[in-house]
Amino acid sequence: MSITEGMNRQTEKAYRKIVNSWAMYDWANSAFATTIMAAVLPVYYSTVAGKTLPGNTATVYWGYTVSISLVTMACLAPILGAVADFYGIKKRLLLIFAGVGMMASALLYFVTTGDWLLASALFILGDIGFASADTFYNSLLPHVAKSGDIDQVSTRGYAFGYLGGGLLLAVNIVLLLYIDQALAARISFVSVAIWWAVFSIPLLRNVPEPPAVGNGRADVNPVVAGFQRLSRTFHEIRRYRQLFIFLLAFWVYNDGIGTIINMATIYGSEIGIGTTSLIGALLMTQIVGIPFAFGFGWLAKRLGTKRSIYLGLTMYTLISIAGYFITTAIHFWILAFMVGTVQGGSQALSRSLFGAMSPRARTAEFFGFYGMSSRFAGIFGPFLFAVVGQMTGSSRLSIIALIVFFIVGGVLLSRVDEKEGIRVAQEEDAAAVAV
């Protein structure tokens, strides 16, 4: 072996280590997304914390809880992103907000019968920590991945997330089967905090911090700097026309995706499906999602990223229609399988397409917009779900109403010229290097 070949192998090995360490954070924080956001807490909220509430009120209050969390994050995300870019502290802020999410997850242990307000407050706090940290995690993607690997690295992260979140959920299902379900749920909330903390370590140790845009000047107030950069970005975003159109598309269709994730199990609980079936079906979604997340990365190379996202949106439209008609546990299992085939892939390709059209020097700032758009727009899905459910006394019409998000989002996506968007970002990167 020549010296050059040896150096190339060492470089490739170091690259793989960084990529896998970055992807392991998806493994870590997916514990919150699966156990708390999607599977155990919504059912616990309906059957224990909100047990004293009449009719479908627990489902309605859960929808409003999710909406409040999304409103808060919509306001925070772009400011945090701008500050992180300016000072070069993406990883530090990721650690701080992940710590907030871990603390809130552990404190859910103390929620018992009738404590729906405490459960709502802790979920909002935990989701703010989860989503804020996720903004910084996403912003590291263009710095971690080689330009030609960004789709594959992004889908790798989602696949790791499905596996990690699914493994912990499987452990928690065993607890639910063999000990008191209320106690098992409370223990599962603590397990999320521990899992999240332990598996965040590889990213914190091995992924390098991208350089600061503002050179970390000590004489600048970080909050003021964040607002100034946010204002400037709003004015300059017209330069990134394709990126902006994509944001609008993502804003709409991801609202539908997020609503299905957040409302599926509490909807199933409302229509009489048992806790074990609900959480077991969500575990299956995680397992199915692993190969299909990788599959979407493969598909993007052959069909193109945008066409692959279209495929996911078509499937989600069918899921929303079918959701209106489900009456038994087997129906819920079938829909969970369908969600697993498209959930990770469609979100991973959306993330990578956005990253490919973003200038590298402004990734945290732009991913702040990405987080803001998805969360601010994401308010309307759970809110619509809650309002329709409150008006009709049932959530069946709520689930079918989500179709509009996938149709409108797909139409907006058709207006995006991704090649033009990538070209503009690359030209700005080249100009920055030249300077």
C-alpha positions as CSV (number, residue, x, y, z in Angstrom):
1,M,0.0,0.0,0.0
2,S,1.3,3.4,-1.0
3,I,1.5,6.3,1.5
4,T,-1.2,8.1,-0.5
5,E,-3.5,5.1,-0.3
6,G,-2.9,4.8,3.4
7,M,-3.7,8.5,3.9
8,N,-6.8,8.2,1.8
9,R,-8.0,5.2,3.9
10,Q,-7.3,7.1,7.1
11,T,-9.2,10.1,5.8
12,E,-12.2,7.9,4.8
13,K,-12.2,6.2,8.2
14,A,-12.2,9.5,9.9
15,Y,-15.0,10.7,7.7
16,R,-17.1,7.6,8.4
17,K,-16.5,8.1,12.2
18,I,-17.8,11.7,12.0
19,V,-20.8,10.7,9.9
20,N,-21.8,7.8,12.2
21,S,-21.3,10.0,15.3
22,W,-23.5,12.6,13.9
23,A,-26.2,10.0,13.0
24,M,-26.0,8.5,16.5
25,Y,-27.7,11.7,17.8
26,D,-30.7,10.7,15.8
27,W,-30.5,7.3,17.6
28,A,-30.4,9.3,20.9
29,N,-33.1,11.9,20.5
30,S,-35.5,9.5,18.7
31,A,-36.3,8.1,22.1
32,F,-38.2,11.3,22.8
33,A,-39.9,11.2,19.4
34,T,-41.1,7.6,19.8
35,T,-41.8,7.0,23.5
36,I,-42.9,10.5,24.5
37,M,-44.1,12.3,21.4
38,A,-45.7,9.5,19.5
39,A,-46.3,6.3,21.5
40,V,-46.5,6.2,25.3
41,L,-47.3,9.8,26.5
42,P,-50.3,10.5,24.2
43,V,-52.0,7.3,25.5
44,Y,-50.9,8.0,29.1
45,Y,-52.3,11.5,28.7
46,S,-55.7,10.1,27.5
47,T,-56.0,7.3,30.0
48,V,-54.3,8.6,33.1
49,A,-53.4,12.3,33.1
50,G,-56.6,13.2,31.4
51,K,-58.7,10.4,32.9
52,T,-61.0,12.9,34.7
53,L,-61.8,14.9,31.5
54,P,-65.1,14.1,29.7
55,G,-65.6,12.6,26.2
56,N,-62.8,13.4,23.7
57,T,-61.6,16.4,25.7
58,A,-58.2,14.7,26.4
59,T,-57.6,14.4,22.6
60,V,-58.6,18.0,22.1
61,Y,-56.4,19.3,24.9
62,W,-53.5,17.2,23.5
63,G,-53.9,18.8,20.1
64,Y,-53.8,22.3,21.8
65,T,-50.7,21.3,23.8
66,V,-48.8,20.3,20.7
67,S,-49.9,23.6,19.0
68,I,-48.6,25.7,21.9
69,S,-45.3,23.9,21.8
70,L,-45.0,24.5,18.1
71,V,-45.8,28.2,18.5
72,T,-43.0,28.6,21.1
73,M,-40.5,26.8,18.9
74,A,-41.5,28.9,15.8
75,C,-40.5,32.0,17.7
76,L,-37.2,30.6,19.1
77,A,-35.8,28.6,16.1
78,P,-34.6,31.3,13.8
79,I,-33.1,33.4,16.6
80,L,-31.2,30.4,18.0
81,G,-29.9,29.5,14.6
82,A,-28.6,33.0,13.9
83,V,-26.9,33.1,17.3
84,A,-25.3,29.7,16.7
85,D,-23.9,30.7,13.3
86,F,-22.6,34.0,14.6
87,Y,-20.7,32.6,17.6
88,G,-19.9,29.1,16.3
89,I,-21.7,27.4,19.3
90,K,-24.0,24.9,17.5
91,K,-22.8,22.0,19.6
92,R,-22.9,23.9,22.9
93,L,-26.5,25.0,22.3
94,L,-27.4,21.5,21.2
95,L,-26.2,20.2,24.6
96,I,-28.0,22.9,26.6
97,F,-31.4,22.3,24.9
98,A,-31.0,18.6,24.8
99,G,-30.4,18.8,28.6
100,V,-33.7,20.7,29.0
101,G,-35.5,18.0,27.0
102,M,-33.9,15.2,29.1
103,M,-34.9,17.0,32.4
104,A,-38.5,17.4,31.3
105,S,-38.7,13.8,30.1
106,A,-37.5,12.6,33.5
107,L,-40.0,14.8,35.4
108,L,-42.9,13.3,33.6
109,Y,-42.4,10.4,36.0
110,F,-44.3,12.5,38.6
111,V,-47.5,12.9,36.4
112,T,-50.3,10.8,37.8
113,T,-54.1,10.6,37.5
114,G,-55.7,13.9,36.7
115,D,-52.4,15.8,36.2
116,W,-53.2,16.7,32.5
117,L,-52.0,20.3,33.0
118,L,-48.7,19.2,34.4
119,A,-48.3,16.7,31.6
120,S,-49.0,19.4,29.1
121,A,-46.5,21.8,30.6
122,L,-43.7,19.2,30.8
123,F,-44.4,18.0,27.3
124,I,-44.1,21.6,26.0
125,L,-40.8,22.1,27.9
126,G,-39.4,18.8,26.6
127,D,-40.5,19.4,23.1
128,I,-38.9,22.8,23.1
129,G,-35.6,21.2,24.2
130,F,-36.0,18.4,21.7
131,A,-36.8,20.6,18.7
132,S,-34.2,23.3,19.6
133,A,-31.4,20.8,19.8
134,D,-32.7,19.2,16.6
135,T,-32.3,22.5,14.8
136,F,-28.5,22.6,15.7
137,Y,-28.2,18.9,14.8
138,N,-29.7,19.5,11.4
139,S,-27.5,22.5,10.8
140,L,-24.4,20.3,11.2
141,L,-25.5,18.1,8.2
142,P,-23.9,20.2,5.4
143,H,-20.7,20.4,7.4
144,V,-20.6,16.7,8.1
145,A,-21.6,15.2,4.7
146,K,-19.6,15.5,1.5
147,S,-21.5,17.3,-1.2
148,G,-22.4,14.1,-3.1
149,D,-23.4,12.2,0.0
150,I,-25.9,14.5,1.7
151,D,-29.0,12.5,0.8
152,Q,-27.4,9.3,2.0
153,V,-26.0,10.8,5.2
154,S,-29.4,12.4,6.0
155,T,-31.3,9.1,5.4
156,R,-28.6,7.3,7.5
157,G,-29.5,9.6,10.4
158,Y,-33.2,8.8,10.1
159,A,-32.4,5.1,9.8
160,F,-30.3,5.2,13.0
161,G,-33.2,7.1,14.6
162,Y,-35.7,4.5,13.7
163,L,-33.4,1.8,15.1
164,G,-32.5,3.6,18.3
165,G,-36.0,4.9,19.1
166,G,-37.5,1.5,18.2
167,L,-35.1,-0.4,20.5
168,L,-36.0,1.7,23.5
169,L,-39.7,1.5,22.7
170,A,-39.4,-2.3,22.5
171,V,-37.9,-2.3,26.0
172,N,-40.7,-0.1,27.2
173,I,-43.4,-2.3,25.6
174,V,-42.0,-5.2,27.6
175,L,-42.4,-3.1,30.8
176,L,-46.0,-2.3,29.8
177,L,-46.8,-6.0,29.3
178,Y,-45.3,-7.3,32.6
179,I,-45.9,-4.6,35.2
180,D,-48.6,-2.0,36.0
181,Q,-49.1,0.0,32.8
182,A,-49.2,3.4,34.6
183,L,-46.0,2.7,36.4
184,A,-44.4,1.3,33.3
185,A,-45.2,4.4,31.4
186,R,-43.7,6.6,34.1
187,I,-40.5,4.5,34.1
188,S,-40.4,4.8,30.3
189,F,-40.3,8.6,30.5
190,V,-37.1,8.4,32.7
191,S,-35.6,5.8,30.3
192,V,-35.9,8.4,27.5
193,A,-33.8,10.9,29.5
194,I,-31.0,8.3,30.2
195,W,-31.0,7.0,26.6
196,W,-30.9,10.5,25.1
197,A,-28.0,11.5,27.4
198,V,-25.8,8.4,26.8
199,F,-26.1,8.3,23.0
200,S,-25.5,12.0,22.5
201,I,-21.9,11.5,23.6
202,P,-20.4,10.4,20.2
203,L,-21.6,13.6,18.5
204,L,-20.3,15.8,21.2
205,R,-16.9,14.1,21.2
206,N,-16.3,13.4,17.5
207,V,-18.2,15.9,15.3
208,P,-16.2,19.2,14.9
209,E,-17.8,22.6,15.6
210,P,-18.1,24.5,12.3
211,P,-16.4,27.9,12.4
212,A,-18.2,31.0,13.6
213,V,-19.5,33.5,11.1
214,G,-19.2,36.5,13.5
215,N,-15.8,35.5,14.9
216,G,-17.3,35.2,18.4
217,R,-17.0,39.0,19.2
218,A,-17.4,39.5,22.9
219,D,-18.8,43.1,22.4
220,V,-21.9,41.9,20.7
221,N,-25.1,40.9,22.6
222,P,-26.0,37.4,21.2
223,V,-29.7,38.1,21.4
224,V,-29.4,41.4,19.6
225,A,-27.1,39.7,17.1
226,G,-29.6,37.0,16.5
227,F,-32.4,39.4,15.9
228,Q,-30.2,41.5,13.5
229,R,-29.2,38.5,11.5
230,L,-32.8,37.2,11.4
231,S,-34.0,40.6,10.1
232,R,-31.3,40.6,7.5
233,T,-32.1,37.1,6.4
234,F,-35.7,37.9,6.0
235,H,-34.7,40.7,3.6
236,E,-32.0,38.6,1.8
237,I,-34.1,35.4,1.4
238,R,-35.5,36.7,-1.8
239,R,-32.0,35.9,-3.3
240,Y,-32.7,32.3,-2.5
241,R,-36.0,32.0,-4.4
242,Q,-36.0,28.2,-4.8
243,L,-35.1,27.7,-1.2
244,F,-37.9,30.0,-0.1
245,I,-40.5,28.2,-2.3
246,F,-39.3,24.9,-0.9
247,L,-39.7,26.2,2.6
248,L,-43.4,27.1,1.8
249,A,-43.9,23.6,0.4
250,F,-42.2,21.9,3.4
251,W,-44.2,24.2,5.7
252,V,-47.4,22.8,4.4
253,Y,-46.8,19.1,3.8
254,N,-44.7,18.6,7.0
255,D,-47.6,20.0,9.0
256,G,-49.7,17.0,7.9
257,I,-46.8,14.6,8.6
258,G,-46.2,16.0,12.1
259,T,-49.9,15.9,12.9
260,I,-50.1,12.2,12.1
261,I,-47.0,11.6,14.3
262,N,-48.4,13.5,17.2
263,M,-52.1,12.5,17.1
264,A,-52.0,8.9,15.9
265,T,-52.0,7.0,19.2
266,I,-54.3,9.4,21.0
267,Y,-56.7,9.1,18.1
268,G,-56.5,5.3,18.2
269,S,-57.1,5.4,22.0
270,E,-60.2,7.5,21.5
271,I,-61.7,5.0,19.0
272,G,-61.1,2.1,21.4
273,I,-57.9,0.5,20.3
274,G,-56.0,-1.0,23.2
275,T,-52.7,0.4,24.6
276,T,-50.6,-2.6,23.7
277,S,-51.8,-2.6,20.0
278,L,-51.3,1.2,19.7
279,I,-47.7,1.1,21.0
280,G,-46.9,-2.2,19.3
281,A,-48.0,-0.7,16.0
282,L,-45.8,2.3,16.6
283,L,-42.8,0.0,17.3
284,M,-43.5,-1.7,14.0
285,T,-43.4,1.7,12.3
286,Q,-39.9,2.2,13.7
287,I,-38.8,-1.3,12.4
288,V,-40.3,-0.8,9.0
289,G,-38.8,2.7,8.8
290,I,-35.2,1.5,9.0
291,P,-34.9,-0.2,5.5
292,F,-37.3,2.2,3.9
293,A,-35.3,5.2,5.1
294,F,-32.2,3.7,3.4
295,G,-34.4,2.9,0.5
296,F,-35.5,6.5,0.0
297,G,-31.8,7.4,-0.2
298,W,-31.3,4.9,-2.9
299,L,-34.5,6.0,-4.6
300,A,-33.4,9.6,-4.6
301,K,-30.4,8.7,-6.7
302,R,-32.6,7.1,-9.4
303,L,-35.8,9.2,-9.4
304,G,-34.5,12.4,-8.0
305,T,-35.0,13.9,-4.5
306,K,-38.2,15.8,-5.4
307,R,-39.9,12.9,-7.1
308,S,-39.2,10.7,-4.2
309,I,-40.8,13.2,-1.8
310,Y,-43.9,13.2,-4.1
311,L,-44.1,9.5,-3.6
312,G,-44.2,9.9,0.1
313,L,-46.9,12.6,0.0
314,T,-49.1,10.4,-2.2
315,M,-48.8,7.7,0.4
316,Y,-49.7,10.1,3.2
317,T,-52.8,11.2,1.3
318,L,-54.0,7.6,1.2
319,I,-53.2,7.1,4.9
320,S,-55.3,10.1,5.8
321,I,-58.3,8.8,3.8
322,A,-58.0,5.3,5.2
323,G,-57.7,6.7,8.7
324,Y,-61.3,7.8,8.6
325,F,-62.5,4.2,8.2
326,I,-60.4,2.4,10.8
327,T,-62.4,0.5,13.4
328,T,-60.1,-2.3,14.6
329,A,-56.6,-2.9,15.9
330,I,-55.6,-4.6,12.6
331,H,-56.6,-1.5,10.7
332,F,-54.3,0.6,12.9
333,W,-51.5,-1.9,12.3
334,I,-51.9,-1.7,8.6
335,L,-51.8,2.1,8.6
336,A,-48.8,2.1,10.9
337,F,-47.0,-0.1,8.4
338,M,-47.8,2.3,5.6
339,V,-46.5,5.3,7.7
340,G,-43.3,3.4,8.3
341,T,-42.6,3.0,4.6
342,V,-42.6,6.8,4.0
343,Q,-42.1,8.7,7.2
344,G,-38.3,8.7,7.6
345,G,-37.6,8.9,3.9
346,S,-39.8,11.8,3.1
347,Q,-38.5,13.8,6.1
348,A,-34.8,12.9,5.5
349,L,-35.0,13.9,1.8
350,S,-36.7,17.2,2.7
351,R,-33.8,17.9,5.1
352,S,-31.1,17.0,2.6
353,L,-32.7,19.0,-0.2
354,F,-32.9,22.0,2.1
355,G,-29.3,21.5,3.1
356,A,-28.2,21.3,-0.5
357,M,-29.8,24.6,-1.3
358,S,-28.3,26.4,1.8
359,P,-25.0,28.3,1.7
360,R,-22.6,26.5,4.1
361,A,-21.7,29.6,6.1
362,R,-25.4,30.1,7.1
363,T,-26.6,26.6,7.8
364,A,-27.7,27.1,11.4
365,E,-29.4,30.4,10.5
366,F,-31.2,28.8,7.5
367,F,-32.0,25.6,9.4
368,G,-33.5,28.0,12.0
369,F,-35.9,29.2,9.3
370,Y,-36.4,25.5,8.4
371,G,-37.3,24.8,12.0
372,M,-39.4,27.9,12.2
373,S,-41.4,27.2,9.1
374,S,-42.1,23.5,10.0
375,R,-43.1,24.4,13.5
376,F,-45.0,27.6,12.9
377,A,-46.9,25.9,10.1
378,G,-47.1,22.8,12.2
379,I,-49.4,24.6,14.6
380,F,-52.3,24.4,12.1
381,G,-52.4,20.7,11.8
382,P,-52.9,19.8,15.5
383,F,-55.0,22.9,16.0
384,L,-57.3,21.9,13.0
385,F,-57.4,18.4,14.4
386,A,-58.4,19.7,17.8
387,V,-61.0,22.2,16.5
388,V,-62.7,19.7,14.2
389,G,-62.8,17.1,17.0
390,Q,-64.2,19.6,19.4
391,M,-66.9,20.7,17.0
392,T,-68.0,17.2,15.9
393,G,-67.3,15.3,19.1
394,S,-65.2,12.8,17.2
395,S,-61.8,12.9,15.5
396,R,-62.6,10.9,12.4
397,L,-63.2,14.0,10.3
398,S,-60.1,15.5,11.8
399,I,-57.9,12.8,10.3
400,I,-59.3,13.1,6.8
401,A,-59.0,16.9,6.9
402,L,-55.2,16.4,6.8
403,I,-55.4,15.6,3.1
404,V,-55.3,19.3,2.2
405,F,-51.8,19.6,3.6
406,F,-50.3,16.9,1.4
407,I,-52.1,18.2,-1.8
408,V,-51.2,21.8,-1.3
409,G,-47.7,21.0,-0.2
410,G,-47.2,18.8,-3.3
411,V,-48.4,21.6,-5.6
412,L,-45.9,24.1,-4.1
413,L,-43.1,21.5,-4.3
414,S,-43.7,21.2,-8.0
415,R,-42.7,24.9,-8.3
416,V,-39.2,24.3,-6.9
417,D,-36.3,24.2,-9.3
418,E,-33.8,22.3,-7.1
419,K,-31.0,22.5,-9.6
420,E,-31.2,26.3,-9.6
421,G,-31.4,26.4,-5.8
422,I,-28.2,24.2,-5.5
423,R,-26.4,26.3,-8.1
424,V,-27.1,29.6,-6.2
425,A,-25.9,28.1,-2.9
426,Q,-22.7,26.7,-4.5
427,E,-21.9,30.1,-6.1
428,E,-22.2,31.8,-2.8
429,D,-19.9,29.2,-1.2
430,A,-17.4,29.7,-3.9
431,A,-17.5,33.5,-3.5
432,A,-17.0,33.1,0.2
433,V,-13.9,30.9,-0.3
434,A,-12.5,33.4,-2.8
435,V,-12.8,36.3,-0.3
